[in-house]
Amino acid sequence: MKRLLPVIAMTLAASAVLVGCSSSSSSNTTTGTLSFVNDKSWDFKSFSKVSQKDIGVSLKSSTYADQPAFQAFVKQSFRTNKTPGLFTWHTGDQLKQLVDQGLVADTSSIWKKAIANGQIAPSVKSLYTIDGKQYCTPISVDDWVMYYDKSMFAKYNLTPPTTWAEMMSDAAVLKQHGISPFWSSGGDPWAFVWFQILLAGTDLDLYQGLSTGKVSYTDPRVVKVMDTWLDMEKKGYFSDPGSKTAPETQMKDGKLAMIPFGTWYASTIDQVGLKPGTDWGVFTIPKVNPAQAKTPVAIETAPACVPEKSSQKQLGLKYSAWWMTAKAQTAWSKQQNNLPYNPKATAATQTFVDASKELSNTSKYETYLRYYEATPQQILTEALDQFTGFMTNPGDPKKYLSGIQQVAAQYWKSHK
C-alpha cells in the first residue's frame, strides 16, 4: 500500500523492473547504486543525493503506481535471481507472510544498535518483530492526527478540540455553514479510517481483540460503534465518499475542514500549496469515550526491506541502518515535511515540533497499530469492501459487519 494515496508515477512493467533490479555488485559491496523498488509517491531521487554524499550509496528507484501490480512484482522477483536490493512493504500479516518463507533479511542487529543509540523508541521494535527477530527497518513512523483548515476555524471562531464532544460541536457549526466537517475517507483503500478512529477511541481493548480474533465483528459493542458512525453519516458530517477530488484539494477549495491522516500526509497537502502553520494545523484526534484512561493514537510505519537472497543484501542493510540515523531522518523530514521518528533528528516544521512534544506525553497518549496493518490480509480485504458499502449506502451496520465476520471466522478457524 503506497501510503495508500494515488501516486503520480509511472507504472513499470514487471519485466522492465526486473532488468533494473539486476546488479553486478558483489554481496560485499558497501558503496554504489542500490536498486530500490517501491510503491510510494515520495521524492527518493532527491534523498538519494543525501545518501550518496553521506555514505556513498545512491538509490536507483523504480516506482509502482498500482498496488496490485507492485505486490505481484515483489512476490514474483523472489522467484528469480534478480531481486532488488531494497523494497518497500508493510508490517503485520503481510510482512509475516514473506518472513515465513525465508524471503526477508534479518535486521535484528540493526535494531539492537539503533535502540542502544537512542535512534528510535523501543516500542516500535514490536511492529517489526516476528518470532523474536526483527525484519526490515522504518522509513518513517507516523502518528495519525487530524489536519484542519486554520482560516476556516478562525472564520467561525472555532479552536482545535480537545474532547470528542467539542469536535462534534465544531462539526455541527461547520455543517450549518455548508462545509463538510470531515473527509469521509472514500472507499478502498481508505475505507477503514473512521472505523479505526471510532472503535479505538471507544474501547482500545475491543479494537485489539478484533485483530487477534478474540472479538467478533458482530459483537454488540462493535455494532454500537458503527451506530455512532451511522449517526455522523445521517448528520451530514462527511464529504461525498464517491468524490474523485483529493481531500487536500477539497480543503484548498474551502469545502472541507478536517482530514484524518498520518503525519506523512504533510508532503501531500503541501503539493496543493497549503502551508503548515499558515493554512493548516494538526490536533490529536480526541478519544470518543472519556472513560478511557489515555487517548489512543494510531501509528503506521513504512518499512524498507532487504531480500534475503539479493546480490545487494549488504548494501541494502547498510542503507537500512543509515536511514534510522539522526542525519538521515532530519534530511527526510526536511524533504517530506513530516515528523522524524529519531528523537535526535530535527522536525522540519514548527507544527510537527509542537505535535511531537505533545504526543511524547505517555501519561496522556498510548499508541496502537493502524487497522490496515493490524488486520490479517484476508479479513482486511473483505472489511474494506464492506466499509465502502456502508459509506456509500449508510444503513443498518449489522449486515456489513456480518459480511466481515464470515471471513474472519473462517480465517481464525485455521490460524489459532
C-alpha positions as CSV (number, residue, x, y, z in Angstrom):
1,M,0.0,0.0,0.0
2,K,1.6,3.2,-1.2
3,R,0.7,5.1,1.9
4,L,-2.5,4.4,0.2
5,L,-2.6,7.7,-1.8
6,P,-2.8,7.6,-5.6
7,V,0.7,8.5,-6.8
8,I,1.9,10.5,-9.7
9,A,4.4,8.0,-11.0
10,M,4.7,5.7,-13.9
11,T,3.8,2.0,-13.5
12,L,6.6,-0.1,-14.7
13,A,6.1,-3.4,-16.4
14,A,7.5,-6.3,-14.3
15,S,10.0,-7.3,-17.0
16,A,11.4,-3.8,-17.2
17,V,11.8,-3.6,-13.5
18,L,13.4,-7.0,-13.2
19,V,16.1,-5.7,-15.6
20,G,16.6,-2.6,-13.4
21,C,16.9,-4.8,-10.3
22,S,19.7,-6.9,-11.7
23,S,23.0,-6.0,-10.2
24,S,26.7,-6.6,-11.0
25,S,27.5,-5.7,-7.4
26,S,29.0,-8.4,-5.3
27,S,27.5,-9.3,-1.9
28,N,30.3,-7.5,-0.1
29,T,29.9,-4.1,-1.9
30,T,29.3,-1.3,0.6
31,T,29.2,1.7,-1.8
32,G,27.5,2.2,-5.2
33,T,24.0,2.2,-6.5
34,L,21.2,0.3,-4.7
35,S,18.2,-0.9,-6.7
36,F,15.1,0.2,-4.8
37,V,11.6,-0.9,-5.8
38,N,8.7,1.0,-4.1
39,D,5.1,1.9,-4.1
40,K,5.4,5.5,-2.8
41,S,4.9,8.9,-4.3
42,W,7.9,10.3,-2.4
43,D,11.0,12.0,-3.9
44,F,13.6,9.3,-3.5
45,K,15.7,10.9,-6.2
46,S,16.5,13.9,-4.0
47,F,17.0,11.8,-1.0
48,S,19.4,9.7,-3.0
49,K,21.7,12.7,-3.3
50,V,21.9,12.9,0.5
51,S,22.8,9.3,1.0
52,Q,25.3,9.4,-1.8
53,K,27.1,12.3,-0.1
54,D,26.9,10.8,3.4
55,I,27.6,7.1,2.9
56,G,28.5,6.7,-0.8
57,V,25.2,4.9,-1.7
58,S,22.7,6.2,-4.1
59,L,19.2,4.8,-5.0
60,K,18.0,3.6,-8.3
61,S,14.3,3.8,-7.7
62,S,11.5,2.1,-9.6
63,T,8.1,3.2,-8.5
64,Y,4.8,1.4,-9.0
65,A,1.6,3.5,-9.0
66,D,-0.6,0.4,-9.0
67,Q,-0.7,-1.5,-5.7
68,P,-1.7,-5.0,-7.0
69,A,1.0,-4.7,-9.7
70,F,3.6,-3.7,-7.1
71,Q,2.8,-6.6,-4.8
72,A,2.7,-9.1,-7.7
73,F,6.1,-7.9,-8.9
74,V,7.7,-8.1,-5.5
75,K,6.5,-11.7,-4.9
76,Q,7.5,-12.6,-8.5
77,S,11.0,-11.2,-8.1
78,F,11.7,-13.6,-5.2
79,R,11.3,-16.5,-7.6
80,T,14.2,-15.1,-9.7
81,N,17.8,-14.3,-9.1
82,K,17.1,-10.6,-9.8
83,T,15.6,-9.3,-6.6
84,P,16.1,-5.7,-5.8
85,G,18.5,-4.6,-3.0
86,L,15.7,-2.8,-1.1
87,F,11.9,-2.6,-1.4
88,T,9.0,-1.1,0.5
89,W,6.4,-3.3,2.2
90,H,4.1,-3.4,5.2
91,T,4.3,-4.6,8.7
92,G,1.8,-7.1,10.2
93,D,0.5,-10.1,8.4
94,Q,1.9,-9.1,5.0
95,L,5.4,-9.0,6.4
96,K,5.0,-12.2,8.2
97,Q,4.0,-14.0,5.0
98,L,7.3,-13.1,3.5
99,V,9.3,-13.9,6.6
100,D,7.7,-17.3,7.0
101,Q,9.0,-18.1,3.5
102,G,12.6,-17.0,4.4
103,L,12.5,-14.2,1.9
104,V,13.4,-11.2,4.0
105,A,16.8,-10.4,5.6
106,D,17.1,-10.4,9.4
107,T,17.7,-6.8,10.8
108,S,17.9,-7.7,14.5
109,S,21.5,-6.4,14.9
110,I,20.5,-3.1,13.3
111,W,17.6,-2.7,15.7
112,K,19.7,-3.5,18.7
113,K,22.2,-0.8,17.8
114,A,19.6,1.8,16.9
115,I,17.8,1.3,20.2
116,A,21.0,1.4,22.2
117,N,21.9,4.6,20.5
118,G,18.5,6.2,21.2
119,Q,17.6,6.5,17.5
120,I,14.1,5.1,17.8
121,A,11.6,4.3,20.6
122,P,11.9,0.7,21.7
123,S,8.1,0.3,21.4
124,V,8.4,0.5,17.6
125,K,10.5,-2.7,17.5
126,S,7.5,-4.9,18.2
127,L,6.0,-3.8,14.9
128,Y,9.0,-5.3,13.1
129,T,9.3,-8.4,15.3
130,I,8.3,-11.9,14.1
131,D,9.2,-14.9,16.2
132,G,11.6,-13.0,18.3
133,K,13.6,-11.5,15.4
134,Q,13.4,-8.1,13.6
135,Y,12.9,-7.7,9.8
136,C,13.1,-4.6,7.7
137,T,13.6,-1.0,9.1
138,P,11.4,2.0,9.1
139,I,11.5,4.8,6.5
140,S,9.0,6.6,8.8
141,V,6.9,6.1,11.8
142,D,3.8,8.3,11.6
143,D,1.2,9.3,14.2
144,W,-2.4,9.7,13.0
145,V,-3.6,13.2,13.6
146,M,-6.4,15.5,12.4
147,Y,-5.4,18.1,9.8
148,Y,-7.6,21.2,9.9
149,D,-8.1,24.3,7.9
150,K,-6.8,27.2,10.1
151,S,-8.6,30.0,8.3
152,M,-11.9,28.2,8.3
153,F,-11.6,27.6,12.1
154,A,-10.8,31.2,12.6
155,K,-13.7,32.4,10.4
156,Y,-16.2,30.5,12.6
157,N,-14.5,31.1,15.9
158,L,-13.5,27.5,16.4
159,T,-10.5,26.2,18.2
160,P,-8.9,22.8,17.9
161,P,-11.0,20.5,20.0
162,T,-9.6,18.5,23.0
163,T,-12.6,16.3,23.5
164,W,-14.9,14.3,21.3
165,A,-17.9,16.4,22.3
166,E,-16.0,19.6,21.3
167,M,-15.1,18.1,17.9
168,M,-18.8,17.1,17.3
169,S,-19.8,20.7,18.3
170,D,-17.3,22.1,15.8
171,A,-18.7,19.7,13.1
172,A,-22.2,21.0,13.7
173,V,-21.1,24.6,13.2
174,L,-19.3,23.8,10.0
175,K,-22.2,21.8,8.7
176,Q,-24.5,24.8,9.3
177,H,-22.3,26.9,7.0
178,G,-22.4,24.4,4.2
179,I,-18.9,22.9,4.8
180,S,-18.1,19.2,5.1
181,P,-16.6,18.8,8.6
182,F,-14.7,15.6,7.9
183,W,-13.3,13.8,4.9
184,S,-15.3,10.6,4.5
185,S,-12.1,8.6,3.6
186,G,-13.8,7.5,0.4
187,G,-13.7,3.8,-0.4
188,D,-11.0,1.2,-0.7
189,P,-8.2,1.5,0.3
190,W,-9.0,4.1,3.0
191,A,-12.4,2.8,4.0
192,F,-11.1,1.6,7.4
193,V,-10.2,5.1,8.7
194,W,-13.4,6.1,10.6
195,F,-14.0,2.6,11.8
196,Q,-10.5,2.7,13.3
197,I,-11.0,6.1,14.9
198,L,-14.3,5.3,16.4
199,L,-13.6,1.8,17.6
200,A,-10.1,2.5,19.1
201,G,-11.4,5.8,20.6
202,T,-14.3,4.0,22.2
203,D,-12.6,0.9,23.5
204,L,-9.0,0.1,22.6
205,D,-9.1,-3.4,24.1
206,L,-12.1,-4.1,21.9
207,Y,-10.1,-2.9,18.9
208,Q,-7.2,-5.1,19.8
209,G,-9.5,-8.0,20.2
210,L,-10.6,-7.9,16.6
211,S,-7.0,-8.0,15.4
212,T,-6.4,-11.3,17.3
213,G,-9.8,-12.9,16.6
214,K,-10.9,-12.8,20.3
215,V,-13.7,-10.4,19.4
216,S,-16.4,-10.9,16.7
217,Y,-17.3,-8.1,14.3
218,T,-20.9,-8.7,15.2
219,D,-20.3,-8.1,18.9
220,P,-22.9,-5.7,20.2
221,R,-20.2,-3.3,21.3
222,V,-18.8,-3.1,17.8
223,V,-22.3,-2.6,16.4
224,K,-22.8,0.3,18.8
225,V,-19.6,1.9,17.5
226,M,-20.9,1.5,13.9
227,D,-24.2,3.1,15.0
228,T,-22.1,6.2,16.1
229,W,-20.6,6.3,12.6
230,L,-24.1,6.0,11.1
231,D,-25.3,8.9,13.2
232,M,-22.5,11.0,11.9
233,E,-23.4,10.0,8.4
234,K,-27.0,11.0,8.9
235,K,-26.0,14.4,10.3
236,G,-24.1,15.0,7.1
237,Y,-20.7,15.3,8.8
238,F,-18.7,13.7,5.9
239,S,-17.7,14.7,2.5
240,D,-19.0,12.7,-0.5
241,P,-17.4,9.3,-0.3
242,G,-17.7,8.9,-4.1
243,S,-15.8,12.2,-4.8
244,K,-12.8,11.8,-7.0
245,T,-11.3,15.1,-5.8
246,A,-8.4,14.6,-3.4
247,P,-9.1,15.7,0.2
248,E,-6.3,18.3,0.2
249,T,-7.9,19.9,-2.9
250,Q,-11.3,19.9,-1.2
251,M,-9.7,21.7,1.7
252,K,-8.0,24.2,-0.5
253,D,-11.3,24.9,-2.2
254,G,-12.9,25.7,1.1
255,K,-15.3,22.7,1.0
256,L,-13.7,20.5,3.7
257,A,-12.5,21.4,7.2
258,M,-10.8,18.3,8.7
259,I,-8.8,15.3,7.3
260,P,-7.6,12.4,9.5
261,F,-4.2,11.1,8.3
262,G,-0.7,10.1,9.3
263,T,2.0,12.8,9.7
264,W,3.4,11.7,6.4
265,Y,0.4,13.5,4.7
266,A,2.1,16.8,5.2
267,S,4.1,16.2,2.0
268,T,0.9,15.6,0.1
269,I,-1.1,18.5,1.4
270,D,1.9,20.7,0.5
271,Q,1.6,19.8,-3.1
272,V,-1.6,21.9,-3.5
273,G,0.1,24.9,-1.9
274,L,-1.3,24.7,1.6
275,K,1.4,25.5,4.1
276,P,1.8,24.3,7.7
277,G,1.2,26.8,10.5
278,T,-0.4,29.2,8.0
279,D,-3.0,27.3,6.1
280,W,-3.3,24.1,8.1
281,G,-2.5,22.8,11.6
282,V,-3.0,19.5,13.3
283,F,-4.5,18.3,16.6
284,T,-4.7,15.0,18.3
285,I,-7.9,13.1,17.5
286,P,-9.8,13.0,20.8
287,K,-11.0,9.8,22.3
288,V,-14.6,9.0,21.9
289,N,-15.0,7.5,25.3
290,P,-13.8,9.9,28.0
291,A,-13.6,7.0,30.5
292,Q,-10.6,5.6,28.7
293,A,-7.5,6.5,30.7
294,K,-5.4,7.6,27.7
295,T,-6.2,8.9,24.3
296,P,-5.3,6.3,21.7
297,V,-3.2,7.4,18.8
298,A,-2.9,5.2,15.7
299,I,0.6,4.8,14.3
300,E,1.7,3.4,11.0
301,T,5.2,2.7,9.7
302,A,6.6,2.4,6.2
303,P,9.2,-0.4,6.2
304,A,12.1,-0.8,3.8
305,C,13.1,-4.4,3.5
306,V,16.1,-6.3,2.1
307,P,15.6,-9.6,0.3
308,E,17.5,-12.4,1.9
309,K,18.9,-13.6,-1.4
310,S,19.6,-10.3,-3.1
311,S,23.0,-9.8,-4.6
312,Q,22.9,-6.4,-2.9
313,K,22.0,-7.6,0.5
314,Q,24.9,-6.0,2.4
315,L,24.4,-2.7,0.5
316,G,20.7,-2.8,1.4
317,L,21.4,-3.5,5.0
318,K,23.9,-0.6,5.2
319,Y,21.3,1.8,3.7
320,S,18.6,0.5,6.1
321,A,20.8,1.2,9.1
322,W,21.7,4.7,7.8
323,W,18.0,5.6,7.2
324,M,17.5,5.4,11.0
325,T,20.2,7.9,11.9
326,A,19.5,11.4,13.0
327,K,21.2,12.9,9.9
328,A,19.1,10.8,7.5
329,Q,15.9,11.4,9.5
330,T,16.5,15.1,9.6
331,A,17.0,15.2,5.9
332,W,13.9,13.0,5.3
333,S,11.8,15.3,7.5
334,K,13.0,18.4,5.7
335,Q,12.2,16.9,2.3
336,Q,8.8,15.4,3.2
337,N,7.8,18.0,5.9
338,N,6.8,15.1,8.2
339,L,7.7,14.0,11.7
340,P,11.0,12.2,12.1
341,Y,11.0,9.2,14.5
342,N,14.6,9.6,15.6
343,P,14.4,11.9,18.7
344,K,17.8,13.3,17.9
345,A,16.6,14.4,14.5
346,T,15.0,17.8,13.8
347,A,11.5,18.2,12.6
348,A,11.2,20.4,9.5
349,T,8.2,22.5,10.7
350,Q,7.2,24.1,14.0
351,T,3.8,22.4,13.5
352,F,5.4,19.0,14.0
353,V,7.9,20.1,16.6
354,D,4.8,21.0,18.7
355,A,3.0,17.9,17.8
356,S,6.0,15.7,18.7
357,K,6.2,17.4,22.1
358,E,2.6,16.8,22.8
359,L,2.4,13.2,21.6
360,S,5.5,12.2,23.5
361,N,3.5,12.6,26.8
362,T,3.0,8.9,27.5
363,S,0.8,9.7,30.5
364,K,-1.8,11.1,28.2
365,Y,-1.4,9.1,25.0
366,E,-1.0,5.5,24.0
367,T,-0.3,4.2,20.5
368,Y,-1.9,1.4,18.6
369,L,-1.2,-0.2,15.2
370,R,-3.2,1.2,12.3
371,Y,-6.1,-1.1,11.2
372,Y,-4.6,-1.7,7.8
373,E,-1.6,-3.4,9.3
374,A,-3.2,-4.8,12.4
375,T,-5.8,-6.8,10.5
376,P,-4.9,-10.1,8.6
377,Q,-5.0,-9.6,4.9
378,Q,-7.9,-11.8,4.1
379,I,-10.1,-10.1,6.7
380,L,-8.9,-6.7,5.6
381,T,-9.9,-7.2,2.0
382,E,-13.4,-8.1,3.0
383,A,-13.6,-5.3,5.6
384,L,-12.6,-2.6,3.1
385,D,-15.3,-3.8,0.7
386,Q,-17.9,-3.7,3.5
387,F,-16.9,-0.4,4.9
388,T,-17.0,1.1,1.4
389,G,-20.5,-0.2,1.0
390,F,-21.5,1.3,4.4
391,M,-20.2,4.7,3.4
392,T,-21.8,4.8,0.0
393,N,-25.1,3.3,1.3
394,P,-25.4,4.1,5.0
395,G,-27.8,1.8,6.8
396,D,-28.1,-1.0,9.4
397,P,-24.4,-1.8,10.1
398,K,-25.1,-5.4,11.1
399,K,-25.3,-6.6,7.5
400,Y,-21.9,-5.1,6.8
401,L,-20.3,-6.4,9.9
402,S,-21.8,-9.9,9.3
403,G,-20.1,-10.0,5.9
404,I,-16.7,-9.3,7.6
405,Q,-17.3,-11.8,10.4
406,Q,-18.0,-14.6,8.0
407,V,-14.5,-14.2,6.5
408,A,-13.0,-13.5,10.0
409,A,-14.5,-16.7,11.4
410,Q,-13.1,-18.8,8.6
411,Y,-9.7,-17.2,8.9
412,W,-9.3,-17.6,12.6
413,K,-10.5,-21.2,12.5
414,S,-7.3,-22.1,10.7
415,H,-4.9,-19.5,12.3
416,K,-5.3,-20.1,16.0
